Amino acid sequence: MAKIDEALESFKNRDYEHALDLFSSIVEKGEESAEIYNNIGLCYYNLGNFEKAEDNFLKSIKLNPKLPQVYINLADLYYKSHDFDNGIQLLSQGVYEMPDEMPIAHYLARFYMEDARLDLAIDELEKILEKQPENYDAYYDLGKVHFELGNYAIAAENFENVLEYKDNNEWIYYYLGQAYEANDEIDKALSNFLKAIAINDSFHPAYKKAAILFLARGDYDDAIEYFESYMEMNIPQDEKNNIKNLIERIKKKQENEK
């Protein structure tokens, strides 16, 4: 027990090589367990040896197929390696073994998203929401999937659901604005881009979007104002030049319409 405590302390201090030596010596004495193999896997993972990390995570699962964290750890390895097939196979096993472990189901949905299996991702996310109707992360991912599929009204509905639980995130308002814009609900789109700016006045993507929508509505002064604010932010010089030229064209258009 003292050696395990020492190994865990070394791991906590990021001394992964020493932790690995200690965990390995415990196994050599015949005291193997799913937890120890998981810890050995984490040591190898943090040392950059993904092959040995995978081997030990799989040993852990073989000893105890109902240890949720091992599936998450190995899934992270597969995700980092872009090995979506093995990740999906692993997480499908995890969902089968532990159907009430929603984090594993959510990881599976995200692997489906990354592998462009969007219908399967929707199925998995909807199952999660049946059990956890307040899971705003699932609503967020569901919104992204439906946006990708061109179901903009459904995407907006899911992003709106996220706002019931998390209303201080500029990215949510930004994605919601994009969904409304794609669904030709310009006023709602503009409102959400402005809300994103209200939360984070340095969030430059929303300034450009708002300016474009003001321009589309013929609100030239507002368009110029937001384009000029956008130019003051940390954007590439080529983009600044393009926006500068656009502002000059808008001003000429205003003069011609007088």
For each residue, the residues with C-beta under 8 A, 3 or more apart:
1: 4 5
2: 5 6
3: 6 7 22 25 26
4: 1 7 8 22 26 36
5: 1 2 8 9
6: 2 3 9 10 22
7: 3 4 10 11 19 22 23 26 39
8: 4 5 11 12 19 39
9: 5 6 12 13
10: 6 7 13 15 16 18 19 22
11: 7 8 14 15 16 19 39 42 43
12: 8 9
13: 9 10
14: 11 46
15: 10 11 18 19
16: 10 11 19 20 43 46 47
17: 20 21 43 47
18: 10 15 21 22
19: 7 8 10 11 15 16 22 23 39 43
20: 16 17 23 24 40 43 44 47
21: 17 18 24 25
22: 3 4 6 7 10 18 19 25 26
23: 7 19 20 26 27 36 39 40 43
24: 20 21 27 28 40
25: 3 21 22 28 29
26: 3 4 7 22 23 29 31 32 36
27: 23 24 30 31 32 36 37 40
28: 24 25
29: 25 26
30: 27
31: 26 27 36
32: 26 27 36 37 63
33: 36 37 63 64
34: 37 38 60 61 63 64 67 70
35: 38 39 60 67
36: 4 23 26 27 31 32 33 39 40
37: 27 32 33 34 40 41 56 57 59 60 63
38: 34 35 41 42 56 57 60 67 69 70 73
39: 7 8 11 19 23 35 36 42 43
40: 20 23 24 27 36 37 43 44 56
41: 37 38 44 45 52 53 54 55 56 57 60 70 73 74
42: 11 38 39 45 46 53 73
43: 11 16 17 19 20 23 39 40 46 47 53
44: 20 40 41 47 49 50 52 53 56
45: 41 42 48 49 50 53 73 76 77
46: 14 16 42 43
47: 16 17 20 43 44
48: 45
49: 44 45 52 53
50: 44 45 53 54 77 80 81
51: 54 55
52: 41 44 49 55 56
53: 41 42 43 44 45 49 50 56 57 77
54: 41 50 51 57 58 74 77
55: 41 51 52 58 59
56: 37 38 40 41 44 52 53 59 60
57: 37 38 41 53 54 60 61 70 73 74 77
58: 54 55 61 62 74
59: 37 55 56 62 63
60: 34 35 37 38 41 56 57 63 64 67 70
61: 34 57 58 64 65 67 70 71 74 93
62: 58 59 65
63: 32 33 34 37 59 60
64: 33 34 60 61 67 70
65: 61 62 93 97
66: 97 98
67: 34 35 38 60 61 64 70 71
68: 71 72 94 98 101 103 104
69: 38 72 73
70: 34 38 41 57 60 61 64 67 73 74
71: 61 67 68 74 75 90 91 93 94 104 107
72: 68 69 75 76 103 104 107
73: 38 41 42 45 57 69 70 76 77
74: 41 54 57 58 61 70 71 77 78 90
75: 71 72 78 79 87 90 91 104 107 111
76: 45 72 73 79 80
77: 45 50 53 54 57 73 74 80 81
78: 74 75 81 83 84 86 87 90 111
79: 75 76 82 83 84 87 111 114
80: 50 76 77
81: 50 77 78
82: 79
83: 78 79 86 87
84: 78 79 87 88 111 114 115
85: 88 89 115
86: 78 83 89 90
87: 75 78 79 83 84 90 91 107 111
88: 84 85 91 92 108 111 112 115 117
89: 85 86 92 93
90: 71 74 75 78 86 87 93 94
91: 71 75 87 88 94 95 104 105 107 108 111
92: 88 89 95 96 108
93: 61 65 71 89 90 96 97
94: 68 71 90 91 97 98 101 104 108
95: 91 92 98 99 101 104 105 108
96: 92 93 99
97: 65 66 93 94
98: 66 68 94 95 101 104
99: 95 96 105
100: 131
101: 68 94 95 98 104 105
102: 105 106 128 131 132 135
103: 68 72 106 107
104: 68 71 72 75 91 94 95 98 101 107 108
105: 91 95 99 101 102 108 109 124 127 128
106: 102 103 109 110 124 125 128 135 137 138 141
107: 71 72 75 87 91 103 104 110 111
108: 88 91 92 94 95 104 105 111 112 124
109: 105 106 112 113 121 124 125 128 138 141
110: 106 107 113 114 121 141
111: 75 78 79 84 87 88 91 107 108 114 115
112: 88 108 109 115 117 118 120 121 124
113: 109 110 116 117 118 121 141 144 145
114: 79 84 110 111
115: 84 85 88 111 112
116: 113
117: 88 112 113 120 121
118: 112 113 121 122 145 148 149
119: 122 123
120: 112 117 123 124
121: 109 110 112 113 117 118 124 125 141 145
122: 118 119 125 126 142 145 146
123: 119 120 126 127
124: 105 106 108 109 112 120 121 127 128
125: 106 109 121 122 128 129 138 141 142 145
126: 122 123 129 130 142
127: 105 123 124 130 131
128: 102 105 106 109 124 125 131 132 135 138
129: 125 126 132 133 135 138 139 142
130: 126 127 133
131: 100 102 127 128
132: 102 128 129 135 138
133: 129 130
134: 165
135: 102 106 128 129 132 138 139
136: 139 140 161 162 164 165 166
137: 106 140 141
138: 106 109 125 128 129 132 135 141 142
139: 129 135 136 142 143 158 159 161 162
140: 136 137 143 144 158 159 162 172
141: 106 109 110 113 121 125 137 138 144 145
142: 122 125 126 129 138 139 145 146 158
143: 139 140 146 147 154 155 156 157 158 159 161 162 175 176 179
144: 113 140 141 147 148 155 175
145: 113 118 121 122 125 141 142 148 149
146: 122 142 143 149 151 152 154 155 158
147: 143 144 150 151 152 155 175 178 179 182
148: 118 144 145
149: 118 145 146
150: 147 182
151: 146 147 154 155
152: 146 147 155 156 179 180 182 183
153: 156 157 179 183
154: 143 146 151 157 158
155: 143 144 146 147 151 152 158 159 175 179
156: 143 152 153 159 160 176 179 180 183 185 188
157: 143 153 154 160 161
158: 139 140 142 143 146 154 155 161 162
159: 139 140 143 155 156 162 163 172 175 176 179
160: 156 157 163 164 176
161: 136 139 143 157 158 164 165
162: 136 139 140 143 158 159 165 166 172
163: 159 160 166 167 172 173 176
164: 136 160 161 167
165: 134 136 161 162
166: 136 162 163 169 172
167: 163 164 172
168: 199
169: 166 172 173 199
170: 173 174 196 197 199 200 203 206
171: 174 175 196
172: 140 159 162 163 166 167 169 175 176
173: 163 169 170 176 177 192 193 195 196 199 206
174: 170 171 177 178 192 193 196 203 205 206 209
175: 143 144 147 155 159 171 172 178 179
176: 143 156 159 160 163 172 173 179 180 192
177: 173 174 180 181 188 189 190 191 192 193 196 206 209
178: 147 174 175 181 182 189 209
179: 143 147 152 153 155 156 159 175 176 182 183 189
180: 152 156 176 177 183 185 186 188 189 192
181: 177 178 184 185 186 189 209 213
182: 147 150 152 178 179
183: 152 153 156 179 180
184: 181
185: 156 180 181 188 189
186: 180 181 189 190 213 216 217
187: 190 191
188: 156 177 180 185 191 192
189: 177 178 179 180 181 185 186 192 193 209 213
190: 177 186 187 193 194 210 213 214 217
191: 177 187 188 194 195
192: 173 174 176 177 180 188 189 195 196
193: 173 174 177 189 190 196 197 206 209 210 213
194: 190 191 197 198 206 210
195: 173 191 192 198 199
196: 170 171 173 174 177 192 193 199 200 203 206
197: 170 193 194 200 201 203 206 207 210
198: 194 195 201
199: 168 169 170 173 195 196 203
200: 170 196 197 203
201: 197 198
202: 233
203: 170 174 196 197 199 200 206 207
204: 207 208 230 233 234 235
205: 174 208 209
206: 170 173 174 177 193 194 196 197 203 209 210
207: 197 203 204 210 211 226 227 229 230 233
208: 204 205 211 212 226 227 230 243
209: 174 177 178 181 189 193 205 206 212 213
210: 190 193 194 197 206 207 213 214 226
211: 207 208 214 215 222 223 224 225 226 227 230
212: 208 209 215 216 223
213: 181 186 189 190 193 209 210 216 217
214: 190 210 211 217 219 220 222 223 226
215: 211 212 218 219 220 223 250
216: 186 212 213
217: 186 190 213 214
218: 215
219: 214 215 222 223
220: 214 215 223 224 250 253 254
221: 224 225
222: 211 214 219 225 226
223: 211 212 214 215 219 220 226 227 250
224: 211 220 221 227 228 247 250 251
225: 211 221 222 228 229
226: 207 208 210 211 214 222 223 229 230
227: 207 208 211 223 224 230 231 243 246 247 250
228: 224 225 231 232 247
229: 207 225 226 232 233
230: 204 207 208 211 226 227 233 235 243
231: 227 228 235 240 243 244
232: 228 229
233: 202 204 207 229 230
234: 204
235: 204 230 231 239 240
236: 239 240
237: 240 241
238: 241 242
239: 235 236 242 243
240: 231 235 236 237 243 244
241: 237 238 244 245
242: 238 239 245 246
243: 208 227 230 231 239 240 246 247
244: 231 240 241 247 248
245: 241 242 248 249
246: 227 242 243 249 250
247: 224 227 228 243 244 250 251
248: 244 245 251 252
249: 245 246 252 253
250: 215 220 223 224 227 246 247 253 254
251: 224 247 248 254 255
252: 248 249 255 256
253: 220 249 250 256 257
254: 220 250 251 257 258
255: 251 252 258
256: 252 253
257: 253 254
258: 254 255
